[in-house]
Amino acid sequence: MAVAVLTLNAMEMNPALLQNNRIAPDFGYGRYRLGMMVALASVVMLFTGLSSAYIVRAASAPDWVVLPLPRLLWAGTAVLLCSSVTLEFSRRSLKRQLNESYRRWLAATSLLGVAFLFLQFSVWRQLVAQGVYITSHPHSSFFYLLTATHGLHLVGGLLALFYLLFRHRIPLLDYEDKAKRVAVTDAATLYWHFMDALWVYLFFLLFLWR
């Protein structure tokens, strides 16, 4: 009885918790999204610095040699873009309270993320087999540095997805718990979409920009 009263009071004070049979995050959980935006700001600063160094070095180096574009990078890019689509499906399923659909799309996103990292590792192995190392020339140095830094950040995103999959096994007690899960999923989705956009930027910078 007391739990029911508290739940009803929470819904009355927070009408955004349930709108048209969809779970929406309470305004109090906006801190998750805000915190993610602050974290992403630091990532932007990091890659801005690396990009600036890359552009200056490319413009001033007479020994600048661009690596041939590995074909596996196209496959990796397609896989990562697909992962953004599946994660968006997962996020929307959660808001519609389609829990099984949410879990399936979230698992698919995780698998695609792992596949991207595997393809990226395969590219590195392919380059090493061709005798292209991080110290071979400036472009190879930046390629390994930028793709590895992006990969490390993507691993962080994968850990967040695995966390969400683990939390999915825990029953939700009330609408407040559901709203919190939606807010956390929204923050993780924002991070993942940003990593996808960052990869497209790096792909353009490393191989299409002149």
ZICOR-V425735 format. One record per backbone hydrogen bond with DSSP energy under -0.5 kcal/mol. CO is the residue of the C=O (numbers start at 0). NH is the residue of the N-H. Records with the same first field share a line. If there is no record, write none. Layout:
CO->NH  NH
This chain:
0->4
1->5
2->6
3->7
4->8
5->9
6->10
7->11
8->12
9->13
13->16
14->17
16->23
18->21
21->18
25->28
26->29
27->30
28->31  32
29->33
30->34
31->35
32->36
33->37
34->38
35->39
36->40
37->41
38->42
39->43
40->44
41->45
42->46
43->47
44->48
45->49
46->50
47->51
48->52
49->53
50->54
51->55
52->56
53->57
54->58
55->59
56->60
59->61
60->63
67->69
69->72  73
70->73  74
71->75
72->76
73->77
74->78
75->79
76->80
77->81
78->82
79->83
80->84
81->85
82->86
83->87
84->88
85->89
86->90
87->91
88->92
89->93
90->94
91->95
92->97
93->96
94->22
96->98
97->101
98->102
99->103
100->104
101->105
102->106
103->107
104->108
105->109
106->110
107->111
108->112
109->113
110->114
111->115
112->116
113->117
114->118
115->119
116->120
117->121
118->122
119->123
120->124
121->125
122->126
123->127
124->128
125->129
126->131
127->130
130->132
132->135
136->140
137->141
138->142
139->143
140->144
141->145
142->146
143->147
144->148
145->149
146->150
147->151
148->152
149->153
150->154
151->155
152->156
153->157
154->158
155->159
156->160
157->161
158->162
159->163
160->164
161->165
162->166
163->167
164->168
165->168
166->169
168->170
173->177
174->178
175->179
176->180
177->181
178->182
179->183
180->184
181->185
182->186
183->187
184->188
185->189
186->190
187->191
188->192
189->193
190->194
191->195
192->196
193->197
194->198
195->199
196->200
197->201
198->202
199->203
200->204
201->205
202->206  207
203->207  208
